[in-house]
Amino acid sequence: MESGGQAASGPASPDALTVRVVPRIAEIPAAEWDRCALSRESLAGTGESHNPFVTHAFLSALEEAGCVSGRAGWLPLHLAVERAGRLVGVAPCYLKSHSRGEYVFDHGWADAYARAGGDYYPKLQVSVPFTPVTGPRLLLAPGEPAEEAIAALIAGLRALRRETKASSIHVTFMPEAQWAAAGRLGFLQRVDQQFHWDNQGYGSFEAFLGALASRKRKAVKRERRDALASGVTVEWVTGSDLTEAHWDAFFRFYMDTGSRKWGRPYLNRRFFSLLGERMPERVLLVMARRQGRYVAGALNLIGDTALYGRNWGCIEDHPFLHFEVCYYQAIDFAIARGLARVEAGAQGEHKLARGYRPVVTHSAHDIADPGLRAAIADYLRREAGYVRQALCEYEASTPYRQGEE
């Protein structure tokens, strides 16, 4: 396998696929990366035509800000598959020395393997760091046969696993079609669930409320009223309206969340500035203000068909303000923009009562050690049953009207 863009030795067929490892995404021109990341082949089945998280702008901001690096335990080793010097496919890949910032949890696997005398780290992670959002992970150039390009990327990942002496490959939050393809190529398949809001053609928030059962509708109205009762106002900031002052305020909120015992501040202040510089039209800050100063905020990214909620924080506590800023304002924005859904991030059963429904998420795992692979395969079979059961229970508990009230 080539590394750092060095040429391979020996003759090669003009139609042969070659694989190289790219240690910095900046070594691939943004237009070439995005040509793969935003192709119909990559986004097939996602219901999205622009996933902002897999773009060169987002991933390069993480690298340039130092949020991902060898020191951070996220060493970039992106994979590029080429034919005659032209990109056929790429994959955002990282060599990891821990399991933090992934949101598909394998700490138990690592502990069990360590007790058995194995080294679970390093491992290869194909993902968008710190981002539990489904999107393409095997990024395919337009017009390329998907199965061939995916097979070449998978073969390249396995070669990289051997070269780096990694224990495993983990492709997380991938579209179902790519998940199925990885399964056909021998990856173990895993499912989990999140909560998303679907826009059923609502013309207003009131129209959405009309779809809820009476008791749930009253509860949502009360929460929205109480969230603003102490004089809080909420505004949307996006595009050219974003300023460094907004990022300063939001970063304070973000760090407050990160300082709590369940939080971890993976992102730094520089990252948010880069995000605002490189993709302002894809950023939505929902900012809450009281008595002339910002007191809470939520960061969202805007796709062509979905709004993606990411980070939240506050410096004042107000009842239900989290729900207002993160969930209800996101629904308002999606309706105003005609977006099909809101993806509200990982976990959070409390989202169910606010109109967010359970959906399945997918990941695929390639484990080198046969014994560990067998144990994980057994675990995943049992886990999938629990996930299916939970999905059924959640679906039966949605706040939407069931027939006539």
C-alpha positions in Angstrom: 0.0 0.0 0.0 1.2 3.5 -0.9 1.5 6.2 1.8 1.6 9.9 1.6 1.0 10.0 -2.2 4.2 8.1 -3.1 4.0 6.3 -6.4 3.9 2.5 -6.5 6.6 0.6 -8.2 6.1 -1.7 -11.2 3.8 -1.5 -14.2 0.1 -1.3 -13.7 -2.9 -1.8 -16.0 -4.5 1.6 -16.9 -7.8 0.2 -15.5 -6.2 -1.2 -12.3 -7.3 0.3 -9.0 -4.6 1.5 -6.6 -5.0 2.4 -3.0 -3.0 5.0 -1.0 -3.1 6.3 2.5 -3.4 10.1 2.9 -2.3 11.4 6.3 -3.8 14.8 5.9 -7.1 15.5 4.1 -5.5 18.8 2.8 -3.5 16.5 0.4 -6.7 15.8 -1.5 -8.2 18.8 -3.3 -11.5 19.8 -1.8 -13.3 19.6 -5.1 -12.1 16.1 -5.6 -13.0 14.9 -2.1 -16.5 16.5 -2.3 -17.0 15.0 -5.8 -17.0 11.7 -4.0 -18.6 12.7 -0.7 -21.6 14.4 -2.3 -22.2 12.0 -5.2 -25.5 10.2 -5.7 -23.7 7.0 -5.4 -22.4 7.9 -1.9 -25.7 9.4 -0.7 -28.0 6.7 -2.1 -30.7 5.7 0.3 -29.9 8.5 2.8 -32.7 10.9 1.7 -30.1 13.6 1.6 -28.3 15.4 -1.3 -25.8 17.2 0.9 -24.4 15.7 4.1 -22.2 18.6 5.5 -20.3 16.3 7.9 -18.4 14.4 5.2 -17.4 17.4 3.2 -13.8 18.5 2.9 -14.6 21.8 4.8 -15.9 20.0 7.9 -13.3 17.3 8.1 -10.4 19.6 7.3 -11.6 22.0 10.0 -11.3 19.2 12.6 -7.7 18.5 11.4 -6.5 22.1 11.2 -7.9 22.9 14.6 -6.1 20.0 16.1 -9.3 18.3 17.3 -8.1 15.1 15.5 -4.4 14.2 15.6 -2.1 11.4 16.8 -1.9 13.2 20.1 -5.7 13.3 20.5 -5.8 9.5 19.7 -7.4 10.2 16.3 -4.6 9.9 13.7 -5.9 10.6 10.2 -5.1 7.9 7.7 -7.6 8.5 5.0 -8.0 6.0 2.2 -8.0 6.9 -1.4 -8.7 4.5 -4.3 -7.6 5.7 -7.7 -7.7 4.5 -11.3 -5.1 6.1 -13.6 -4.6 8.9 -11.1 -8.3 9.8 -10.7 -10.2 9.2 -7.5 -12.6 6.3 -7.5 -13.4 6.5 -3.8 -12.2 7.8 -0.5 -12.9 7.0 3.2 -12.4 9.2 6.3 -10.3 6.9 8.4 -8.5 7.3 11.7 -6.1 5.1 13.7 -7.4 5.3 17.3 -5.8 4.6 20.6 -9.1 4.8 22.6 -12.9 4.6 22.0 -13.9 8.1 23.0 -16.0 10.4 20.8 -17.6 7.6 18.7 -21.1 7.0 20.1 -21.1 3.4 19.1 -19.8 1.8 22.2 -17.2 -0.9 22.2 -15.5 -0.3 25.6 -16.8 -3.7 26.8 -15.2 -5.4 23.8 -11.9 -3.7 24.5 -12.0 -4.7 28.2 -12.8 -8.3 27.4 -10.0 -8.6 24.9 -7.5 -7.0 27.3 -8.5 -9.5 30.0 -7.8 -12.3 27.5 -4.4 -10.9 26.9 -5.1 -9.1 23.6 -4.4 -5.5 22.4 -7.6 -3.9 21.2 -5.8 -0.7 20.4 -4.9 0.6 17.9 -8.0 0.2 15.9 -9.2 1.8 12.6 -12.3 4.0 12.8 -14.1 5.0 9.6 -16.4 7.8 10.7 -16.8 11.5 11.2 -15.2 12.2 14.6 -17.4 13.2 17.5 -20.5 13.1 15.2 -23.3 10.5 15.7 -25.0 11.4 12.4 -25.7 8.8 9.7 -24.0 9.6 6.4 -21.8 7.9 3.7 -18.5 6.5 5.0 -17.4 4.9 1.8 -17.4 7.9 -0.6 -17.7 7.0 -4.2 -17.0 9.0 -7.3 -19.9 9.7 -9.7 -20.5 7.0 -12.3 -18.4 4.4 -10.5 -19.9 0.9 -10.0 -20.7 1.0 -6.3 -20.0 -2.6 -5.5 -16.6 -2.5 -7.2 -15.6 0.8 -5.5 -16.8 -0.4 -2.1 -15.0 -3.7 -2.4 -11.8 -1.8 -3.3 -12.2 0.5 -0.2 -12.9 -2.5 2.1 -9.8 -4.3 0.7 -7.7 -1.2 1.3 -9.0 -0.9 4.8 -8.1 -4.5 5.6 -4.6 -4.0 4.1 -4.2 -0.9 6.3 -5.4 -2.8 9.3 -2.7 -5.4 8.8 -0.1 -2.7 8.1 -0.9 -0.8 11.3 -1.4 -3.9 13.4 -4.8 -2.7 14.3 -7.2 -5.2 15.9 -10.2 -4.2 14.0 -12.1 -1.8 11.6 -15.2 0.1 12.7 -17.4 1.9 10.2 -20.0 3.8 12.2 -23.3 5.6 11.4 -23.3 4.4 7.8 -26.2 4.2 5.4 -28.1 1.0 5.3 -27.1 0.3 1.7 -23.3 0.6 2.6 -23.9 -1.4 5.8 -25.5 -4.2 3.7 -22.5 -4.1 1.3 -20.0 -4.4 4.2 -22.0 -7.3 5.5 -21.7 -9.1 2.2 -17.9 -8.6 2.4 -17.7 -10.2 5.8 -18.1 -7.4 8.3 -20.2 -8.0 11.4 -23.3 -5.9 11.4 -24.6 -3.8 14.3 -27.8 -1.8 14.9 -28.8 0.8 17.4 -31.4 3.6 17.5 -31.8 7.4 17.6 -34.7 9.8 17.6 -35.6 11.9 14.5 -38.5 14.2 13.7 -40.2 13.7 10.4 -41.9 16.6 8.6 -45.2 15.4 7.4 -45.8 18.4 5.2 -46.6 20.6 8.2 -47.2 24.3 7.4 -46.5 25.5 10.9 -45.7 24.3 14.4 -49.4 24.5 15.2 -50.0 22.0 12.4 -47.5 19.7 13.9 -49.1 20.0 17.3 -52.4 19.0 15.6 -50.9 15.6 14.9 -50.3 15.0 18.6 -52.7 13.5 21.2 -54.4 16.1 23.2 -52.5 15.6 26.5 -49.2 15.6 24.7 -50.1 18.7 22.7 -50.9 20.6 25.9 -47.6 19.4 27.5 -45.6 20.7 24.5 -47.4 24.1 24.6 -46.7 24.4 28.3 -43.0 23.6 27.9 -42.6 26.2 25.2 -44.4 28.8 27.3 -42.5 28.0 30.5 -39.1 28.0 28.7 -39.5 31.7 27.8 -41.4 32.8 30.9 -38.4 34.5 32.6 -37.9 36.9 29.7 -35.8 34.6 27.4 -35.9 35.3 23.7 -34.6 33.0 21.0 -33.0 33.8 17.6 -31.6 32.0 14.7 -28.1 32.9 13.4 -26.8 31.6 10.1 -24.8 32.4 7.1 -23.2 35.9 6.9 -24.9 36.9 10.2 -22.5 34.6 12.1 -19.8 36.6 14.0 -16.9 35.7 16.3 -19.0 37.1 19.1 -21.6 34.4 18.5 -18.9 31.8 18.5 -17.4 33.2 21.7 -20.8 32.9 23.5 -21.5 29.5 22.1 -18.1 28.2 23.0 -18.7 29.2 26.6 -21.9 27.2 26.6 -20.2 24.2 24.9 -17.4 24.2 27.5 -19.9 24.4 30.4 -21.5 21.2 29.1 -18.1 19.6 28.7 -17.1 20.5 32.2 -20.0 18.4 33.7 -19.2 14.9 34.7 -21.0 13.4 31.7 -19.4 15.7 29.2 -16.1 15.9 27.3 -15.1 18.9 25.2 -13.6 17.3 22.1 -13.8 20.5 20.0 -11.8 23.7 20.5 -12.5 27.3 19.9 -10.5 27.4 16.7 -12.7 24.7 15.2 -15.9 26.8 15.5 -14.2 29.8 13.8 -13.1 27.5 10.9 -16.7 26.2 10.6 -18.1 29.7 10.4 -15.5 30.7 7.8 -15.8 27.6 5.5 -19.4 26.7 5.6 -21.5 29.5 7.2 -24.5 28.7 5.0 -24.6 25.2 6.5 -24.5 26.5 10.1 -27.5 27.3 12.3 -26.9 28.7 15.8 -30.1 28.8 17.9 -29.2 31.3 20.6 -31.3 32.2 23.7 -30.9 35.7 25.2 -32.0 37.1 28.5 -31.5 40.6 29.8 -29.2 41.6 26.9 -26.9 38.6 27.0 -26.8 35.1 25.5 -27.5 32.4 28.1 -27.8 29.3 26.0 -27.3 28.0 22.5 -27.4 25.0 20.2 -25.3 24.3 17.1 -27.0 22.7 14.1 -25.8 21.9 10.6 -28.1 22.2 7.6 -28.3 19.7 4.9 -30.4 19.9 1.8 -33.2 17.9 3.3 -32.4 17.6 7.0 -31.3 19.7 10.0 -28.7 18.0 12.2 -28.6 19.0 15.9 -25.1 18.7 17.4 -24.0 20.6 20.5 -25.8 22.4 23.3 -24.9 24.4 26.4 -26.1 27.0 28.8 -24.9 29.3 31.6 -28.3 29.8 33.2 -30.8 27.2 34.1 -34.4 27.7 32.9 -37.1 25.1 32.9 -37.5 23.4 29.5 -35.0 25.7 27.8 -33.0 22.7 26.6 -36.1 21.3 24.9 -37.0 24.7 23.4 -33.6 25.5 22.0 -32.6 22.0 20.8 -35.9 20.4 19.7 -38.8 22.8 19.3 -36.8 25.5 17.6 -35.2 22.9 15.3 -38.7 21.8 14.3 -39.7 25.4 13.7 -36.6 25.9 11.5 -37.2 22.7 9.5 -40.8 23.7 8.8 -39.8 27.2 7.8 -37.1 25.8 5.4 -39.2 22.9 4.1 -36.7 20.3 5.5 -37.9 16.7 5.6 -36.5 15.8 9.1 -34.6 16.8 12.2 -31.9 14.5 13.5 -31.3 15.3 17.1 -28.2 13.3 17.8 -27.4 10.3 20.0 -29.6 8.8 22.8 -32.3 10.7 24.7 -35.6 8.9 25.3 -36.9 12.3 26.4 -37.1 13.3 22.7 -39.9 10.8 22.2 -42.5 12.9 24.1 -41.4 15.9 21.9 -42.4 14.3 18.7 -39.2 12.6 17.7 -39.6 9.0 16.5 -37.2 6.1 16.9 -35.1 5.1 13.8 -32.4 2.5 13.3 -28.7 3.3 13.0 -26.1 1.0 11.4 -22.4 0.2 11.9 -20.1 -2.5 10.6 -17.1 -4.1 12.3 -14.3 -6.2 11.0 -12.4 -8.1 13.8 -9.1 -9.8 13.1 -8.9 -12.2 16.0 -11.2 -15.2 15.3 -12.0 -15.8 19.0 -12.9 -12.1 19.6 -14.8 -12.0 16.3 -16.9 -15.0 17.4 -17.7 -13.5 20.8 -18.7 -10.2 19.3 -20.8 -11.8 16.6 -22.7 -13.6 19.4 -23.1 -10.4 21.3 -24.4 -8.5 18.3 -27.0 -11.1 17.5 -28.4 -10.8 21.0 -28.1 -7.0 21.1 -30.0 -6.7 17.8 -33.0 -8.4 19.4 -33.0 -6.0 22.3 -32.8 -3.0 19.9 -35.7 -4.4 17.9 -37.8 -4.8 21.0 -36.9 -1.3 22.2 -37.9 0.2 18.8 -41.3 -1.5 19.0 -41.9 -0.2 22.6 -40.8 3.3 21.6 -43.0 3.3 18.5 -46.0 2.3 20.7 -45.2 5.2 23.0 -45.1 8.1 20.5 -47.2 11.2 21.3 -49.0 11.1 18.0 -52.7 10.5 17.8 -53.8 6.9 17.4 -57.1 7.1 15.5 -59.9 9.4 16.7 -59.5 11.0 20.2 
